[in-house]
Amino acid sequence: MNLSSFHLKLIGFFIVLSSLCSSLIAQNKINIEGVVYDEFDYPIPYASIGIIKKNIGTSSTEEGTFKFYVSNNEISDVIEISSIGYEPFKITVQNFIALKDKTFVLKEKITALGEVSIERPNEIVKKAFKKLKTNTISRKHKLGVLYRRWSVEDKLCRYFIEQYIDLIDRGPSSYIQAFEVLQSRTSSDYRFIKNEQDRHALQFMALNNPLRNGPSLGSYNWKKIEDTFYEGEDVLVLQGTQKSGNSITLYIGFDSSKIYKIEKNTISMKIGKSLNALYIYKKNNEGKLYLSYHKRQWEGAVATPEHVKRAMLNEGKKERKYIPISYRHEVFVLDLEDGNGKMKLNDESIKQDMTLYKIPYDEEFWNSVSLPPETKFYLKNIKELEGLYDVPIETQFLYSNKR
């Protein structure tokens, strides 16, 4: 056998081996996909769906849809579906796969708390913040995060960036210790202002979280607005309002003081016009909370750049002093690695806008990762992008990213 023939056979062997490995991996990846409704056929957003004992799972979208992958090792494990205000539902992976209709209906849980709570609302909030370290994962852990940001100029989405990021955290009682952008892809860039943030949007997610940047509790007037239920525990819904109109709503466990959900509405701020944010926390296999889902929208305006003014005048349009801009963010935590003290990342220490992290486009990764189902919110933004020049988003991904 000559050397050339040997090389050809060796190449052929590795091609076959690679195909077999890919096939085995595909066979071992089981798609868990469905939708969650209440008894009145309304979708349940932000429900927690997963195998709690293995920290595998996701959150439902605003339409109640969900999707994640498991392996053959989880066939006998139990999937739990739970949401604030509803009785949890459990099913084995094996039985889930056998279902033809993967629509799940959660029954509303009526709480009997009434006026049982004798503590004042502000005391309940203080206690919850004091127990943050106990109630959340406060040791070092790694989160696999899908981060999406849409840049909006003059009320139209003109740019989209999506990144998969590993971050090392110690929970909301501390701060994000390190993060590394592993994968990134963008749409075509149709912005004419191209405003940039002075750090990665992930860091703003942490800065805007009331649990991390604890609010001055005394500056809020707290009141109970609702009683509800979550995973065997009565939950108090407490709203704090400032004189400026800014508000924070906390969903706090009556017995545990765990904070399961945070809604933030800011209308008085130094930079920008308004900020709305949502943070959802779920339990790990030890009952400790960690971030599961986040969404926020910042609204503002910038002075009209000179080149835009000239373009307006050339087109016979009236010159405008300001152009409205906004950022729309959505974050899904897709993976949790807990309990390994040796976690290390190539930390992104430079403070810069997330668009300045230049990562080669890996089409295979984006085709294989467990992306959440496309929501109305996602499709609305993508439709705005595609409608500017009638270019499909997949085409934009292919030609707008370096390889």
ZIWOJO-V809161 format. One record per residue. N is the residue number from 0. D_LAST is the distance of its C-alpha to the last C-alpha in Angstrom with 1 decimal. Layout:
<<N,D_LAST> <N,D_LAST>>
//
This chain:
<<0,38.3> <1,36.4> <2,33.3> <3,31.0> <4,32.4> <5,31.9> <6,28.2> <7,27.7> <8,29.5> <9,27.6> <10,24.3> <11,25.9> <12,27.2> <13,23.8> <14,22.4> <15,25.5> <16,25.3> <17,21.7> <18,22.9> <19,26.0> <20,24.2> <21,21.9> <22,25.1> <23,27.0> <24,24.5> <25,24.6> <26,28.4> <27,28.6> <28,26.7> <29,29.3> <30,28.5> <31,30.9> <32,30.9> <33,33.8> <34,35.5> <35,38.2> <36,41.2> <37,44.5> <38,47.9> <39,47.8> <40,44.6> <41,42.5> <42,39.1> <43,38.9> <44,35.9> <45,34.5> <46,36.4> <47,35.5> <48,34.7> <49,34.2> <50,35.7> <51,37.2> <52,38.3> <53,34.8> <54,33.1> <55,31.0> <56,30.6> <57,29.6> <58,31.3> <59,32.2> <60,30.8> <61,33.2> <62,34.0> <63,34.9> <64,32.1> <65,30.3> <66,27.9> <67,27.0> <68,26.8> <69,29.5> <70,30.2> <71,33.4> <72,34.6> <73,35.2> <74,37.3> <75,40.5> <76,39.2> <77,40.2> <78,38.0> <79,39.6> <80,39.1> <81,40.6> <82,40.8> <83,43.1> <84,46.3> <85,46.1> <86,47.3> <87,44.5> <88,43.9> <89,43.1> <90,42.1> <91,41.0> <92,37.6> <93,39.6> <94,41.6> <95,38.6> <96,37.0> <97,40.3> <98,40.6> <99,40.2> <100,40.2> <101,37.9> <102,39.5> <103,41.1> <104,43.9> <105,44.7> <106,48.3> <107,49.1> <108,50.8> <109,53.6> <110,54.3> <111,57.9> <112,57.4> <113,59.2> <114,60.7> <115,60.7> <116,58.6> <117,61.1> <118,58.6> <119,57.6> <120,54.1> <121,53.2> <122,54.5> <123,52.3> <124,49.2> <125,50.2> <126,50.7> <127,47.2> <128,45.6> <129,47.7> <130,46.6> <131,42.8> <132,42.3> <133,44.4> <134,42.9> <135,39.2> <136,37.1> <137,37.9> <138,36.8> <139,33.3> <140,30.9> <141,27.2> <142,25.8> <143,22.5> <144,21.9> <145,20.1> <146,20.2> <147,20.1> <148,21.1> <149,22.1> <150,23.0> <151,26.2> <152,27.8> <153,31.2> <154,31.3> <155,28.2> <156,24.8> <157,22.3> <158,19.2> <159,17.8> <160,15.7> <161,15.6> <162,15.1> <163,16.3> <164,18.4> <165,20.8> <166,23.9> <167,27.2> <168,30.2> <169,34.0> <170,34.8> <171,36.1> <172,39.0> <173,36.6> <174,33.2> <175,29.5> <176,29.4> <177,25.7> <178,22.3> <179,18.7> <180,15.6> <181,13.8> <182,11.5> <183,10.8> <184,10.3> <185,12.3> <186,14.3> <187,14.9> <188,17.0> <189,20.6> <190,22.4> <191,25.0> <192,26.1> <193,22.9> <194,24.9> <195,23.4> <196,24.8> <197,25.9> <198,24.3> <199,22.0> <200,23.4> <201,24.0> <202,26.6> <203,28.3> <204,28.6> <205,30.6> <206,32.6> <207,33.7> <208,34.8> <209,38.6> <210,38.8> <211,36.9> <212,38.4> <213,41.7> <214,43.6> <215,47.1> <216,48.8> <217,52.0> <218,50.5> <219,50.0> <220,52.8> <221,52.0> <222,53.4> <223,52.9> <224,51.8> <225,51.4> <226,51.8> <227,49.4> <228,48.4> <229,45.5> <230,45.5> <231,49.2> <232,49.7> <233,51.1> <234,48.8> <235,50.0> <236,48.0> <237,48.8> <238,47.9> <239,48.2> <240,48.7> <241,49.1> <242,51.4> <243,48.4> <244,47.4> <245,44.4> <246,44.4> <247,43.0> <248,43.8> <249,43.8> <250,44.3> <251,46.3> <252,47.8> <253,51.6> <254,52.3> <255,49.1> <256,48.1> <257,44.5> <258,42.4> <259,40.4> <260,39.2> <261,38.9> <262,39.0> <263,38.8> <264,39.8> <265,40.0> <266,41.5> <267,42.8> <268,40.1> <269,39.6> <270,36.2> <271,35.7> <272,37.9> <273,37.3> <274,35.2> <275,35.5> <276,34.0> <277,34.4> <278,34.0> <279,34.7> <280,35.6> <281,36.2> <282,38.1> <283,36.7> <284,38.8> <285,41.3> <286,41.8> <287,39.9> <288,37.8> <289,34.1> <290,31.8> <291,30.7> <292,29.7> <293,29.5> <294,29.5> <295,30.4> <296,30.6> <297,31.4> <298,33.2> <299,33.9> <300,34.1> <301,33.3> <302,35.3> <303,34.3> <304,32.4> <305,34.3> <306,31.7> <307,32.0> <308,35.8> <309,35.9> <310,33.8> <311,36.3> <312,39.3> <313,38.0> <314,37.7> <315,41.1> <316,40.1> <317,41.9> <318,40.3> <319,39.3> <320,39.6> <321,36.9> <322,33.9> <323,33.4> <324,30.1> <325,29.1> <326,26.5> <327,26.4> <328,25.2> <329,25.2> <330,24.7> <331,25.1> <332,25.8> <333,24.5> <334,25.6> <335,28.4> <336,28.9> <337,32.4> <338,34.9> <339,32.9> <340,33.9> <341,31.4> <342,28.3> <343,25.9> <344,22.6> <345,20.7> <346,22.4> <347,20.8> <348,23.9> <349,22.9> <350,24.1> <351,21.6> <352,20.4> <353,17.8> <354,15.6> <355,15.4> <356,13.6> <357,10.1> <358,8.2> <359,4.5> <360,5.0> <361,7.1> <362,9.1> <363,11.7> <364,12.6> <365,13.3> <366,15.3> <367,17.3> <368,18.1> <369,21.5> <370,21.0> <371,24.3> <372,25.9> <373,25.2> <374,28.1> <375,30.0> <376,28.6> <377,25.0> <378,25.8> <379,27.8> <380,25.0> <381,22.4> <382,25.2> <383,25.7> <384,22.1> <385,22.1> <386,25.6> <387,24.9> <388,23.5> <389,23.7> <390,19.9> <391,19.2> <392,17.0> <393,14.9> <394,14.3> <395,13.5> <396,10.9> <397,9.2> <398,9.6> <399,9.6> <400,6.4> <401,3.8> <402,0.0>>
//
